[in-house]
Amino acid sequence: MSRKSFSLTTLGAALLCSLLAGKALAQTAPPPLDDRARRGLAIVPEGIKLNMAGRDRALVGLGSYLVNAVGGCNDCHTRPAYAPGGDPYLGQPEVINAAQYLTGGRQFGPFTSPNLRPDAKGLPAGLRLWQFIRTMRTGIDPDPAANGRKLQVMPWPVYGHMLSSDLGAIYEFLSALPSAPDNPNPGP
């Protein structure tokens, strides 16, 4: 009987150790990327080096997908949107203007799109996550000088319907971008 007990105890201990080891491996292995996250990482504009240190790869990838494939953020927040010789509207192979990618500068009458890249503190557009989500939901210009004015060109009513988790993914992607100064040549 003691021999059987020993065998069952040994077997139970071995099973417990393998389960714990499997759990430990599962906790340290990165989560698998879904199709959107994988696509998002593949379409980061050439020349942009993401800072992935301490970041969730799947979340950054999803954010890139939402920014670069779904949202069209480049169209308004990069000026010019395409590098010389890379304008698909002119029949050229698409090449995003990496030098000014999301640094703002596109003018719409009296309004100029802001720089979405992280500031010196690493905050996209100088905003904390809660401020970013509030701006996307309410359309209230986060610039204190705007005195609560609504953003007039930004399609915030559309983005405001997004899931908080999607807005968080966008923020995570923007946070992973290298910091860059405002576009030095604003214009239409």
N, C-alpha and C positions, 0 to 999 in steps of 0.2 A: 504494500500500500504506500509506503513512504517512497518507493521507487516511482510509482505512478504519480504521486503528488509532485515529486521532484520534476518529472517529465512535463507535467501540465504546467507547473510553475515556470519551468525553463521556457517552454513553448509560449506561455503567456507573456513572459518578460521579453522574449525575442520579438513577438508580435507587437507588443507595446513600443519597443525600441524602433522597430521598422516604421510603425505608424508615426511616431514622433519625428523620426528622421525625415520621413516623407512630408510631414507638415512643415518642418523646418526648411526643407528644400522648396516647398511651395511658397513659403513666405519670402524667401530670398530670390527666387526666380522672378523675372519681370513677367507681368501679365501678358498674355498673348494679345497681339494687336488685331483689332477688327479691320475690315476692309477700308473703312473711312480713315482710320488712323494711319494705316499703312500708306494709303493714297496721299494723305496729307503730308506725311514725311517725304514722300517721293516728289511732291510738287513745291517744296520750299524753293523759292527762286535761287538759281545758281548764283553763287557768290555770297550767300547769306549763311553764316556759321551760327547755328543755334547753341546756346549755352544750356546743355542738358544736365549739368551737375545738380543733383538732388531733385530732379524733376521727373514727373511721371511721363514716360515716353508715350504711352497711349493717349494721355490727356493732351500733350503737346501736339501729337499727330492729329487728333480730332480737331483741336483748335486751328491748326493749319488748314485742314480740310474746309472748315467753316469759313475761314478768312479768305483762302485762295481759290476754292472751287465753288462755294455756295454764296458767300457774301459779297464778293467783288470789291472788297475793301481797297484793293490796289487802285481801282479806277478813280477814286476820289482822294485817297490819302498818299498817292505817289505822283509826283510831277517831275518830268513826264512819266507816264505809266510804263512806257516801253523804252528800252535802250535803242540807240541809233541802229537801224537795220533790223530791228526786232519787233516791228509793229504788225501784228496779224491782220489788222484792218487794211493794210497796204499790200497784203499778200506775202508778207515776210514771215519767216519762222519766228514764233513768239519768243521774245527775250525780255523778261521783266527788268526794269531799271533798278538793279540791286543797289546802286550808289545812293538812291533816294527812296528806296523801298519803305513805304509807310512813314516817311518823315514829313508828310503834310505838304502844304503849299499850293494846292489846287484852289483857285479862286472862283467863286460863284457870286458875281456882283460884289457886294460889300463883305461877303463871308469867305474866310479862308479855312480850308480843312486843317485840323491840327496834326501835329506829330504824334503818332501812336507808339513810337518806340520808347523803351524804358528811359527814364531820366537818370541822373547820377545816383539816385537811391534805388534804382532798379524797378521803379514803378511805371508801368505802361501809361503813357500820356500824363504822367505825374499823379496817377490816381491809384488809390487802394482798391482792392477787389469790390468792396461794398459801394464805393463811389462810382466805379465803372458800371456796376449792375444798376445802380440808381439812375445814372445818366442814360443807359440803354432803355430803361423802363419808362422814365418820365420825360426824357428829352430836355431836361433842364441843363443848360450849359454849365459845366463845372467850374468855369473861369469865374472867380469872385467878381471881377469887373463887369461881368455880364448881368449882374443883379437879377438872377433868376430867369433870364430870358430863355425861351425855348430855342433849341437848335432848329434852324429853318431849312437846312439842306439835308442833313443827316436823316436817313430813313429809320429813325428810332421807333416809330410806331410798329414797323415790321419786326425789328430786332427785339422790341419789348415783349413780343409774343413767344420768344424763344425760352426754352427751359433754362432755369438757373444753372444747371449743370453744363449746358452748351455755352452759356455766357462765361462760365468759369473756365471752360476749355479754351475759349478765345483768349481770355485774359492770360491763361497759362502759356499759350503760344506767344502772345505779345511779350510776356515776361522773359521768354527764352531768347528773344531777339537781342542782338548787341545794341547797346545804346548808340544813338546818333543825334547830332544837332538838327534843329529845324532846317527844312529845305531852304537854302540860301537864295533861291530864285523863284519866289512865288509868282503865279500867273494863271491865266485861264487854261 
